[in-house]
Amino acid sequence: MEGLAIIMGFWLLGEGIVALLGAPFPGTVLGLVLLWFALERGWVGLDSIQRTAHCLLENLTFFFTPIVVGVVVYVEVFAQYWLAIGVSLLMSTALGLIATGKVAQWLRGANTKDAKLQ
């Protein structure tokens, strides 16, 4: 239960900050970044959330059930706009992968430069 409380606490913290600032940014993502920062700093121990995180990841398919139900409910819309939806899914996936790869390359280059300086 401690791990779930920590994870949900950071989720709520992220949501609260975004709501207070009115930022056009997902609170869930901010909460995840704050949790990562706390883990990196040692403020939160990995062992305190690892079991809960593992359980959540093992049961991830249950969290996608509402999406599947939504697809079934709006099957007519998907049938009518299947090409536009398919192209947008492929393009957004490709762009997301490219952006992630570029950021990883950039970070790896920054780490390599830091290592050479030391």
Secondary structure, DSSP 4 states (H G I P E B T S, - for coil): -HHHHHHHHHHHHHHHHHHHHT-SS-HHHHHHHHHHHHHHHTSS-HHHHHHHHHHHHHTHHHHTHHHHHHHHHTHHHHHHSHHHHHHHHHHHHHHHHHHHHHHHHHHHHHHHHHHHH-
